[in-house]
Amino acid sequence: MKKILITGSQGFIGKNLIKNLANKKKFEIYATYRKIFIKNYKNVKWIKVKNLQSDSINNYKYDIVVDLAWYDLDNYNSQTHIKEQVSEHFIFYKKLIKKNKKINIFSFGTCLEYGLREGKLVENMISDPKINYARGKDILRKKIMRLKKKYGCSINWLRLFYIYGEGQEKRKIYSQFVNAIKSKKKFFIMSKGTQKRDYIHIKRVVKIIIILIRKKVNAGIINLCTGNSIRVIDLVRKWKKKFKSNIKLKIGSLDMPNYEPQIFYGSVKKLNTIIKKNE
């Protein structure tokens, strides 16, 4: 039975991943949390931590690590993304690798590492991040890839695009829209919605992660997305139809982020090749 460590287990992806992995007998799951945890699955060992340097994490030798921990996500330009979190994660990885050079690590980046490029984004493009969150992720990726080269271990960098689904944090557009309907609001305030993004449902994200961790994937950067783009306004209209809501869309009331290009989506050629080999 393989020991798998999941950090950031109480985040949106973490909760859904544990829910889907908990009943799979081939994994012995260890999950970190800072304050409280919601589900007490029988085959999950919960590890309370202050941060990734906590001694309690390093009591075990893991076969697989899914590192979903990252904070200050409500402030993309916080200095912590660069000055604190990069070194915290890098030291954490070094300790893991020294305990087990055959470890398989899955670390998570962001499509914002590509910067302001338009169109299809391919993994081999040179990164050009514009905000501290993406800069921090990009710096960490470069540092841990040097570890991969030095120790010959397996490190995968999954670049997340736009995820949505039930249980997502309140600041995300999907949760805002659902909450507006539940609160019986007459209007949903949003931007013009003309920007095109690559949105992927949380269920698909979790399914892909599980496929990747089932076997020893060692592929470097992998876009985690659908390979298609959709206008945000069209996506919101789809949600409106799904919920059979009469809420009116107040379009153009919010500004669009200036750190994102107008139209972009990820290439899934590499992802699909990997999945076909491992399904």
C-alpha positions as CSV (number, residue, x, y, z in Angstrom):
1,M,0.0,0.0,0.0
2,K,1.5,3.3,-1.1
3,K,1.7,6.2,1.4
4,I,0.3,9.4,-0.1
5,L,0.6,12.8,1.5
6,I,-1.9,15.6,0.6
7,T,-1.1,19.1,1.8
8,G,-3.7,21.8,1.7
9,S,-6.3,19.1,2.3
10,Q,-9.0,21.6,3.4
11,G,-8.8,23.6,0.2
12,F,-11.2,23.2,-2.7
13,I,-9.2,20.6,-4.6
14,G,-7.9,18.9,-1.5
15,K,-11.3,18.2,-0.1
16,N,-12.6,16.8,-3.3
17,L,-9.4,14.7,-3.9
18,I,-9.6,13.1,-0.4
19,K,-13.3,12.4,-0.9
20,N,-12.5,10.4,-4.1
21,L,-9.3,8.7,-2.8
22,A,-10.6,7.7,0.6
23,N,-12.2,4.5,-0.5
24,K,-9.3,3.4,-2.7
25,K,-7.5,0.6,-0.8
26,K,-4.2,0.9,-2.6
27,F,-3.5,4.2,-0.8
28,E,-2.7,5.0,2.8
29,I,-3.6,8.7,3.0
30,Y,-1.9,11.3,5.1
31,A,-3.5,14.8,5.0
32,T,-2.3,18.0,6.6
33,Y,-4.6,20.6,8.2
34,R,-4.1,23.8,10.2
35,K,-7.3,24.3,12.1
36,I,-10.1,21.8,11.6
37,F,-11.0,19.1,9.2
38,I,-14.5,18.3,8.0
39,K,-14.5,14.6,7.0
40,N,-13.1,11.9,9.2
41,Y,-12.4,9.1,6.8
42,K,-11.2,5.8,8.2
43,N,-8.2,5.4,6.1
44,V,-7.0,9.0,6.3
45,K,-4.4,10.0,9.0
46,W,-4.8,13.7,9.7
47,I,-1.7,15.7,10.5
48,K,-2.1,19.0,12.3
49,V,0.6,21.5,11.1
50,K,1.6,25.1,11.5
51,N,3.3,25.1,8.1
52,L,5.2,22.8,5.8
53,Q,8.2,22.9,8.2
54,S,6.3,21.2,11.0
55,D,8.1,18.1,12.3
56,S,4.8,16.2,12.3
57,I,4.9,16.0,8.5
58,N,8.3,14.5,8.4
59,N,7.5,11.5,10.7
60,Y,6.7,9.4,7.7
61,K,8.4,8.2,4.4
62,Y,5.9,9.0,1.6
63,D,5.7,7.4,-1.9
64,I,3.5,10.1,-3.4
65,V,3.0,13.8,-2.4
66,V,0.3,16.0,-3.7
67,D,1.2,19.5,-2.6
68,L,-1.9,21.7,-2.7
69,A,-0.8,24.1,0.1
70,W,-0.6,27.8,-0.7
71,Y,-1.9,30.8,1.1
72,D,-2.8,34.5,0.5
73,L,-4.8,33.5,-2.5
74,D,-7.1,36.5,-1.9
75,N,-4.1,38.8,-2.5
76,Y,-2.3,37.9,-5.7
77,N,0.3,40.6,-5.2
78,S,1.2,39.7,-1.6
79,Q,5.0,39.6,-1.0
80,T,4.5,36.3,0.8
81,H,4.1,34.5,-2.5
82,I,7.8,35.2,-3.2
83,K,9.5,36.0,0.1
84,E,8.0,33.3,2.2
85,Q,6.2,30.5,0.4
86,V,8.9,29.7,-2.2
87,S,11.5,28.8,0.4
88,E,9.0,27.0,2.6
89,H,8.0,24.7,-0.2
90,F,11.5,24.2,-1.5
91,I,12.9,23.2,2.0
92,F,9.9,20.9,2.3
93,Y,10.7,19.1,-1.0
94,K,14.3,18.7,-0.1
95,K,13.4,16.9,3.1
96,L,10.9,14.7,1.3
97,I,13.5,13.7,-1.4
98,K,16.3,13.0,1.0
99,K,14.0,10.5,2.8
100,N,12.9,8.8,-0.5
101,K,14.7,9.6,-3.8
102,K,12.0,7.5,-5.6
103,I,9.2,9.7,-4.3
104,N,6.6,11.0,-6.9
105,I,5.8,14.7,-6.3
106,F,2.8,16.6,-7.8
107,S,3.2,20.3,-7.3
108,F,0.7,22.8,-8.6
109,G,1.3,26.0,-10.6
110,T,-1.0,28.4,-12.4
111,C,-1.8,29.4,-16.0
112,L,-0.9,32.9,-14.9
113,E,2.8,31.8,-15.2
114,Y,2.4,32.3,-19.0
115,G,1.8,36.0,-18.5
116,L,-0.2,38.1,-21.0
117,R,0.1,35.7,-23.9
118,E,-3.0,35.3,-26.1
119,G,-4.3,32.1,-27.6
120,K,-3.2,28.5,-27.0
121,L,-0.7,28.1,-24.2
122,V,1.8,25.2,-24.5
123,E,3.9,23.8,-21.7
124,N,7.3,24.5,-23.4
125,M,6.6,28.3,-23.7
126,I,8.9,30.5,-21.7
127,S,7.1,31.7,-18.6
128,D,6.5,35.5,-18.1
129,P,4.4,36.0,-14.9
130,K,3.1,39.5,-14.1
131,I,1.8,39.2,-10.5
132,N,3.5,38.0,-7.4
133,Y,1.4,34.8,-7.0
134,A,2.4,33.6,-10.4
135,R,6.0,34.8,-9.9
136,G,6.3,32.9,-6.7
137,K,4.9,29.7,-8.4
138,D,7.3,30.2,-11.3
139,I,10.4,30.7,-9.1
140,L,9.4,27.5,-7.1
141,R,9.0,25.5,-10.3
142,K,12.5,26.4,-11.5
143,K,14.0,25.6,-8.2
144,I,12.4,22.2,-7.7
145,M,13.1,21.2,-11.3
146,R,16.8,21.6,-10.4
147,L,16.2,19.2,-7.5
148,K,14.6,16.8,-10.0
149,K,17.7,17.0,-12.2
150,K,20.1,16.6,-9.2
151,Y,18.4,13.7,-7.5
152,G,16.7,12.0,-10.4
153,C,13.3,12.0,-8.6
154,S,9.9,12.3,-10.1
155,I,8.4,15.8,-10.0
156,N,5.4,16.9,-11.9
157,W,4.2,20.6,-12.2
158,L,0.5,20.7,-12.9
159,R,-0.5,24.1,-14.2
160,L,-4.1,24.8,-13.2
161,F,-6.4,26.8,-15.3
162,Y,-9.9,28.0,-14.2
163,I,-11.6,25.5,-11.9
164,Y,-15.2,25.7,-10.8
165,G,-17.8,23.6,-8.9
166,E,-19.8,23.2,-5.7
167,G,-18.0,24.1,-2.5
168,Q,-15.6,26.5,-4.1
169,E,-14.4,29.5,-2.1
170,K,-16.8,32.5,-2.0
171,R,-14.7,34.9,-4.0
172,K,-14.8,32.8,-7.2
173,I,-17.4,33.7,-9.8
174,Y,-19.2,30.3,-9.7
175,S,-19.8,30.6,-5.9
176,Q,-20.8,34.2,-6.3
177,F,-23.3,33.2,-8.9
178,V,-24.8,30.3,-6.9
179,N,-24.9,32.4,-3.7
180,A,-26.7,35.2,-5.6
181,I,-29.4,32.7,-6.7
182,K,-29.7,31.1,-3.2
183,S,-30.0,34.6,-1.7
184,K,-32.8,35.3,-4.3
185,K,-31.0,38.4,-5.6
186,K,-32.6,40.2,-8.6
187,F,-29.2,40.9,-10.2
188,F,-25.8,39.3,-10.6
189,I,-23.1,41.9,-11.0
190,M,-20.2,41.0,-13.3
191,S,-17.8,42.3,-15.8
192,K,-18.5,42.5,-19.6
193,G,-17.7,38.8,-19.7
194,T,-16.1,39.1,-23.2
195,Q,-12.9,37.6,-21.9
196,K,-12.4,33.9,-22.9
197,R,-11.0,31.5,-20.4
198,D,-10.4,27.7,-20.1
199,Y,-12.8,26.5,-17.4
200,I,-12.6,23.0,-16.0
201,H,-15.0,21.4,-13.5
202,I,-13.6,20.2,-10.2
203,K,-14.7,16.6,-10.9
204,R,-12.6,16.4,-14.0
205,V,-9.7,18.0,-12.2
206,V,-9.8,15.3,-9.5
207,K,-10.2,12.5,-12.0
208,I,-7.1,13.7,-13.9
209,I,-5.0,14.0,-10.7
210,I,-6.0,10.4,-9.6
211,I,-5.1,9.0,-13.0
212,L,-1.7,10.8,-12.8
213,I,-0.9,9.5,-9.3
214,R,-2.0,5.9,-10.0
215,K,1.2,5.3,-11.9
216,K,4.6,6.9,-11.7
217,V,4.2,9.8,-14.0
218,N,7.3,11.9,-14.4
219,A,6.4,14.5,-17.1
220,G,7.5,17.9,-15.7
221,I,5.0,20.7,-16.6
222,I,1.5,19.5,-17.5
223,N,-1.4,21.9,-18.3
224,L,-4.5,20.9,-16.3
225,C,-7.3,22.3,-18.4
226,T,-9.9,21.4,-21.1
227,G,-8.1,22.7,-24.1
228,N,-11.1,24.9,-25.0
229,S,-12.0,28.5,-24.2
230,I,-15.4,30.0,-23.5
231,R,-16.6,33.6,-23.0
232,V,-17.2,34.2,-19.3
233,I,-20.7,35.7,-20.1
234,D,-21.6,32.5,-22.0
235,L,-20.4,30.4,-19.1
236,V,-22.6,32.3,-16.7
237,R,-25.6,32.0,-19.0
238,K,-25.0,28.2,-19.0
239,W,-25.1,28.2,-15.2
240,K,-28.2,30.3,-15.3
241,K,-29.9,27.8,-17.6
242,K,-28.7,24.9,-15.4
243,F,-30.2,26.4,-12.3
244,K,-33.4,27.5,-14.1
245,S,-32.9,31.0,-12.7
246,N,-34.5,34.3,-13.7
247,I,-31.7,36.3,-12.2
248,K,-30.7,39.3,-14.4
249,L,-27.1,39.7,-15.4
250,K,-25.8,43.2,-14.7
251,I,-23.0,43.1,-17.3
252,G,-20.1,45.6,-17.3
253,S,-20.5,46.6,-13.7
254,L,-17.1,45.2,-12.7
255,D,-13.7,45.7,-14.2
256,M,-11.8,42.9,-15.9
257,P,-8.4,41.9,-14.3
258,N,-5.5,43.7,-16.0
259,Y,-3.1,40.8,-15.3
260,E,-4.9,38.4,-17.7
261,P,-4.9,38.4,-21.5
262,Q,-8.3,38.7,-23.3
263,I,-8.3,35.2,-24.8
264,F,-6.3,32.1,-23.7
265,Y,-6.6,28.4,-23.2
266,G,-4.3,25.5,-22.5
267,S,-3.0,22.9,-24.9
268,V,-4.0,19.4,-23.7
269,K,-1.9,17.4,-26.2
270,K,0.6,16.4,-23.5
271,L,-2.0,15.7,-20.9
272,N,-4.1,13.6,-23.2
273,T,-1.0,11.6,-24.3
274,I,-0.2,10.8,-20.6
275,I,-3.8,9.9,-19.7
276,K,-4.1,7.5,-22.7
277,K,-0.9,5.7,-21.5
278,N,-2.2,5.4,-18.0
279,E,-5.9,4.8,-18.3
